[in-house]
Amino acid sequence: QVQLEESGGGLVQAGDSLRLSCAASGRTFSRLTMGWFRQAPGKEHEFVAHIRWISGNSYYADSVKGRFTVSRDSAKNTVYLQMNSLKPEDTAVYFCTARYDTTYAVRTAPANYDYWGQGTQVTVSS
C-alpha cells in the first residue's frame, strides 16, 4: 500500500509559478512510477507528468512540456511538480498518483495508477 498526500496548491495569477508536493508513505518506493493528473470542472482526469522513482526518467503532456518539471527527493519520500508560466487553463484539482512498475514505461491513463491522493486545488487568474 502507498499513501499519498498533496500540498502546495493555491490561487495565483497568470505567469506565476507554483510548486506542488506529494508526500508518499508506505512500502518500497524504488519500483514506483509517480504521476500527476489534473481535473478541471466538468472534465475528465488529464495526464500531466510522471517520473520513475528509481531512475528519475520523466514524461510530460504536450500541454505542460517546457513549463512544468517533475522531480523527486528520495530522502524525503516526496515528489514535486514545479509549475512555471501558469495559464488560466491550468486551473484544476491536481492529483498525485502512483503505481508499481518492473520497468520504465509511459503511463498516461488514469486507470494505469492504483494509488491516488486527495488532490489540491490550483487556480490561475487571468
VEXTORDREN-489798 format. One record per residue: residue number from 1; residue in three letters; x, y, z of N, C-alpha, C in turn. Coordinates in Angstrom, 3 decimals. Example, Ala and Ser with C-alpha at 12.3 -4.5 7.8 and 13.67 -1.06 7.14 Angstrom:
<pts>
     k     r        n.x        n.y        n.z       ca.x       ca.y       ca.z        c.x        c.y        c.z
     1   ALA     13.190     -5.690      7.800     12.300     -4.500      7.800     13.200     -3.300      7.800
     2   SER     12.850     -2.250      7.080     13.670     -1.060      7.140     12.900      0.030      7.870
</pts>
This chain:
<pts>
     k     r        n.x        n.y        n.z       ca.x       ca.y       ca.z        c.x        c.y        c.z
     1   GLN      0.830     -1.197      0.000      0.000      0.000      0.000      0.866      1.248      0.000
     2   VAL      0.390      2.267     -0.678      1.071      3.551     -0.733      0.055      4.629     -0.379
     3   GLN      0.436      5.518      0.514     -0.409      6.658      0.847      0.228      7.912      0.268
     4   LEU     -0.606      8.763     -0.302     -0.126      9.977     -0.971     -0.864     11.188     -0.434
     5   GLU     -0.132     12.252     -0.199     -0.758     13.483      0.270     -0.163     14.681     -0.444
     6   GLU     -0.997     15.387     -1.200     -0.549     16.559     -1.949     -0.647     17.814     -1.091
     7   SER      0.157     18.786     -1.443      0.083     20.107     -0.826      0.691     21.116     -1.794
     8   GLY      0.446     22.394     -1.517      1.071     23.436     -2.308      0.162     24.151     -3.283
     9   GLY     -1.083     23.722     -3.381     -1.995     24.403     -4.295     -2.342     25.791     -3.794
    10   GLY     -3.010     26.570     -4.654     -3.407     27.901     -4.253     -3.903     28.721     -5.414
    11   LEU     -4.100     30.009     -5.153     -4.567     30.960     -6.163     -3.391     31.830     -6.590
    12   VAL     -3.112     31.827     -7.888     -2.025     32.636     -8.434     -2.504     33.355     -9.683
    13   GLN     -1.682     34.266    -10.168     -2.003     34.984    -11.396     -1.300     34.335    -12.584
    14   ALA     -1.826     34.578    -13.754     -1.198     34.062    -14.975      0.251     34.523    -15.037
    15   GLY      1.141     33.594    -15.397      2.551     33.892    -15.465      3.325     33.551    -14.207
    16   ASP      2.615     33.332    -13.114      3.261     32.990    -11.847      3.716     31.544    -11.833
    17   SER      4.411     31.189    -10.758      4.878     29.820    -10.548      4.292     29.264     -9.260
    18   LEU      4.242     27.951     -9.193      3.733     27.252     -8.017      4.409     25.886     -7.973
    19   ARG      4.705     25.399     -6.788      5.278     24.063     -6.656      4.366     23.199     -5.801
    20   LEU      3.936     22.103     -6.368      3.140     21.116     -5.634      4.063     20.047     -5.062
    21   SER      3.686     19.555     -3.900      4.430     18.472     -3.269      3.506     17.278     -3.068
    22   CYS      4.090     16.093     -3.108      3.344     14.856     -2.848      4.190     14.015     -1.903
    23   ALA      3.754     13.925     -0.670      4.453     13.112      0.324      3.935     11.683      0.243
    24   ALA      4.850     10.737      0.069      4.478      9.329     -0.070      4.891      8.557      1.174
    25   SER      4.068      7.623      1.560      4.400      6.754      2.691      3.902      5.357      2.382
    26   GLY      4.516      4.385      3.047      4.122      3.007      2.809      5.325      2.129      2.565
    27   ARG      5.233      1.273      1.557      6.293      0.313      1.300      7.357      0.866      0.361
    28   THR      8.150     -0.010     -0.211      9.301      0.358     -1.025      8.902      1.249     -2.185
    29   PHE      9.670      2.303     -2.378      9.341      3.267     -3.416     10.108      3.060     -4.705
    30   SER     11.179      2.277     -4.677     12.081      2.220     -5.820     11.392      1.738     -7.087
    31   ARG     10.345      0.936     -6.982      9.672      0.436     -8.181      8.452      1.270     -8.563
    32   LEU      8.283      2.385     -7.924      7.106      3.203     -8.196      7.290      4.104     -9.406
    33   THR      6.229      4.263    -10.164      6.084      5.357    -11.113      5.100      6.328    -10.476
    34   MET      5.526      7.570    -10.344      4.698      8.596     -9.703      4.142      9.519    -10.781
    35   GLY      2.846      9.683    -10.767      2.211     10.506    -11.785      1.489     11.704    -11.206
    36   TRP      1.296     12.690    -12.048      0.449     13.845    -11.720     -0.654     13.922    -12.767
    37   PHE     -1.880     14.057    -12.279     -3.035     14.283    -13.131     -3.740     15.544    -12.657
    38   ARG     -4.589     16.059    -13.485     -5.418     17.183    -13.077     -6.821     17.015    -13.630
    39   GLN     -7.751     17.659    -12.943     -9.143     17.578    -13.366     -9.795     18.945    -13.203
    40   ALA    -10.185     19.508    -14.336    -10.909     20.769    -14.329    -12.405     20.477    -14.178
    41   PRO    -13.194     21.453    -13.732    -14.630     21.227    -13.535    -15.303     20.727    -14.798
    42   GLY    -16.052     19.662    -14.678    -16.789     19.115    -15.791    -15.959     18.342    -16.794
    43   LYS    -14.683     18.117    -16.495    -13.809     17.420    -17.438    -13.254     16.142    -16.823
    44   GLU    -12.687     15.312    -17.695    -12.072     14.076    -17.255    -10.682     14.367    -16.656
    45   HIS    -10.150     13.356    -15.975     -8.771     13.471    -15.493     -7.831     13.584    -16.693
    46   GLU     -6.900     14.505    -16.599     -5.929     14.734    -17.666     -4.521     14.442    -17.145
    47   PHE     -3.779     13.639    -17.891     -2.394     13.349    -17.529     -1.544     14.610    -17.632
    48   VAL     -0.658     14.798    -16.651      0.237     15.953    -16.646      1.691     15.510    -16.829
    49   ALA      2.158     14.623    -15.947      3.555     14.192    -15.994      3.726     12.957    -15.120
    50   HIS      4.815     12.211    -15.378      5.171     11.148    -14.441      6.672     11.007    -14.350
    51   ILE      7.110     10.373    -13.288      8.533     10.161    -13.049      8.719      8.779    -12.443
    52   ARG      9.756      8.098    -12.916     10.076      6.793    -12.345     11.006      7.031    -11.167
    53   TRP     10.617      6.492    -10.023     11.325      6.841     -8.802     12.796      6.441     -8.859
    54   ILE     13.097      5.238     -9.322     14.462      4.734     -9.207     15.404      5.418    -10.191
    55   SER     14.912      5.804    -11.359     15.806      6.345    -12.386     15.658      7.844    -12.574
    56   GLY     14.506      8.382    -12.219     14.243      9.793    -12.475     13.755     10.069    -13.879
    57   ASN     13.596      9.029    -14.696     13.043      9.235    -16.047     11.662      9.864    -15.933
    58   SER     11.418     10.861    -16.770     10.161     11.584    -16.682      9.517     11.722    -18.056
    59   TYR      8.236     12.030    -18.037      7.463     12.185    -19.271      6.390     13.224    -19.014
    60   TYR      6.114     14.055    -20.037      5.188     15.165    -19.862      4.120     15.190    -20.944
    61   ALA      2.969     15.701    -20.571      1.950     16.005    -21.560      2.422     17.196    -22.390
    62   ASP      2.017     17.233    -23.645      2.431     18.332    -24.521      1.986     19.689    -23.986
    63   SER      0.861     19.702    -23.309      0.298     20.967    -22.830      1.144     21.625    -21.736
    64   VAL      2.016     20.846    -21.086      2.817     21.408    -19.992      4.319     21.321    -20.262
    65   LYS      4.697     20.664    -21.334      6.114     20.473    -21.633      6.810     21.822    -21.766
    66   GLY      7.941     21.953    -21.090      8.690     23.202    -21.115      8.285     24.186    -20.026
    67   ARG      7.146     23.934    -19.393      6.680     24.817    -18.311      6.682     24.109    -16.957
    68   PHE      6.384     22.824    -16.951      6.304     22.045    -15.707      7.499     21.105    -15.617
    69   THR      7.942     20.862    -14.393      9.024     19.919    -14.151      8.666     19.028    -12.977
    70   VAL      8.772     17.727    -13.180      8.520     16.768    -12.102      9.865     16.262    -11.585
    71   SER      9.964     16.143    -10.271     11.196     15.662     -9.649     10.846     14.904     -8.374
    72   ARG     11.847     14.223     -7.823     11.611     13.512     -6.557     12.819     13.664     -5.658
    73   ASP     12.536     13.624     -4.351     13.555     13.677     -3.329     13.435     12.392     -2.527
    74   SER     14.335     11.455     -2.777     14.228     10.144     -2.130     14.409     10.231     -0.623
    75   ALA     15.218     11.171     -0.170     15.449     11.304      1.272     14.182     11.737      2.001
    76   LYS     13.326     12.474      1.292     12.095     12.976      1.899     10.857     12.198      1.452
    77   ASN     11.044     11.192      0.600      9.905     10.436      0.060      8.852     11.363     -0.533
    78   THR      9.314     12.339     -1.277      8.426     13.379     -1.803      8.673     13.592     -3.285
    79   VAL      7.582     13.769     -4.011      7.623     14.106     -5.434      7.114     15.538     -5.580
    80   TYR      7.719     16.269     -6.491      7.347     17.668     -6.697      6.872     17.889     -8.134
    81   LEU      6.024     18.878     -8.291      5.640     19.351     -9.619      5.848     20.865     -9.614
    82   GLN      6.923     21.293    -10.231      7.208     22.717    -10.367      6.475     23.238    -11.586
    83   MET      5.618     24.215    -11.387      4.786     24.747    -12.462      5.148     26.210    -12.685
    84   ASN      5.669     26.497    -13.856      6.049     27.863    -14.219      5.166     28.379    -15.342
    85   SER      5.168     29.681    -15.521      4.392     30.312    -16.591      2.965     29.792    -16.617
    86   LEU      2.334     29.806    -15.472      0.993     29.252    -15.356     -0.018     30.038    -16.182
    87   LYS     -0.994     29.312    -16.716     -2.039     29.887    -17.550     -3.404     29.606    -16.906
    88   PRO     -4.408     30.400    -17.221     -5.747     30.124    -16.667     -6.220     28.703    -16.976
    89   GLU     -5.843     28.175    -18.122     -6.275     26.821    -18.477     -5.583     25.737    -17.651
    90   ASP     -4.630     26.111    -16.825     -4.023     25.151    -15.895     -4.851     24.988    -14.627
    91   THR     -5.886     25.777    -14.487     -6.754     25.703    -13.315     -7.411     24.337    -13.239
    92   ALA     -7.242     23.661    -12.099     -7.774     22.306    -11.916     -7.430     21.824    -10.513
    93   VAL     -8.006     20.701    -10.162     -7.548     19.962     -8.988     -6.435     19.029     -9.462
    94   TYR     -5.316     19.090     -8.799     -4.155     18.287     -9.174     -4.012     17.102     -8.227
    95   PHE     -3.835     15.929     -8.833     -3.746     14.694     -8.070     -2.376     14.055     -8.252
    96   CYS     -1.839     13.567     -7.156     -0.627     12.744     -7.178     -1.047     11.286     -7.229
    97   THR     -0.379     10.501     -8.064     -0.749      9.100     -8.234      0.511      8.227     -8.226
    98   ALA      0.292      6.919     -8.060      1.430      6.000     -8.039      1.006      4.618     -8.526
    99   ARG      1.967      3.908     -9.065      1.766      2.510     -9.431      3.115      1.810     -9.337
   100   TYR      3.107      0.518     -9.125      4.335     -0.256     -9.122      4.633     -0.722    -10.539
   101   ASP      5.874     -0.577    -10.950      6.321     -0.997    -12.269      7.621     -1.783    -12.143
   102   THR      7.799     -2.783    -12.995      9.072     -3.509    -13.024     10.052     -2.877    -13.997
   103   THR      9.540     -2.113    -14.970     10.403     -1.401    -15.912      9.791     -0.037    -16.186
   104   TYR     10.565      0.812    -16.847     10.045      2.121    -17.224      9.102      1.973    -18.405
   105   ALA      7.990      2.652    -18.341      7.045      2.694    -19.454      6.245      3.978    -19.332
   106   VAL      5.765      4.465    -20.453      4.932      5.652    -20.441      3.549      5.256    -19.952
   107   ARG      3.071      5.953    -18.935      1.782      5.642    -18.311      0.964      6.916    -18.250
   108   THR     -0.002      7.091    -19.141     -0.751      8.349    -19.201     -2.241      8.206    -18.913
   109   ALA     -2.725      6.997    -18.729     -4.148      6.796    -18.467     -4.403      6.738    -16.964
   110   PRO     -5.480      7.358    -16.496     -5.794      7.287    -15.065     -5.875      5.847    -14.553
   111   ALA     -6.382      4.952    -15.379     -6.540      3.558    -14.963     -5.197      2.855    -14.760
   112   ASN     -4.114      3.456    -15.251     -2.782      2.873    -15.047     -2.322      2.967    -13.592
   113   TYR     -2.929      3.847    -12.824     -2.442      4.147    -11.481     -3.372      3.587    -10.416
   114   ASP     -2.754      2.958     -9.419     -3.516      2.281     -8.374     -3.736      3.138     -7.135
   115   TYR     -2.883      4.111     -6.940     -2.942      4.910     -5.716     -3.089      6.389     -6.075
   116   TRP     -3.990      7.051     -5.368     -4.294      8.460     -5.638     -4.327      9.233     -4.330
   117   GLY     -3.844     10.479     -4.393     -4.015     11.382     -3.280     -5.384     12.042     -3.333
   118   GLN     -5.633     12.938     -2.396     -6.955     13.566     -2.305     -7.088     14.773     -3.226
   119   GLY     -5.967     15.259     -3.747     -5.985     16.380     -4.667     -5.763     17.722     -3.983
   120   THR     -5.236     18.656     -4.756     -5.030     20.015     -4.274     -5.437     20.982     -5.378
   121   GLN     -6.152     22.032     -5.003     -6.710     22.964     -5.987     -5.654     23.975     -6.425
   122   VAL     -5.561     24.144     -7.733     -4.732     25.201     -8.323     -5.648     26.080     -9.152
   123   THR     -5.651     27.365     -8.856     -6.472     28.315     -9.591     -5.577     29.415    -10.128
   124   VAL     -5.644     29.632    -11.440     -4.828     30.643    -12.102     -5.762     31.704    -12.669
   125   SER     -5.628     32.912    -12.170     -6.474     34.002    -12.642     -5.792     34.743    -13.784
   126   SER     -6.606     35.290    -14.665     -6.049     35.998    -15.838     -5.809     37.464    -15.543
</pts>
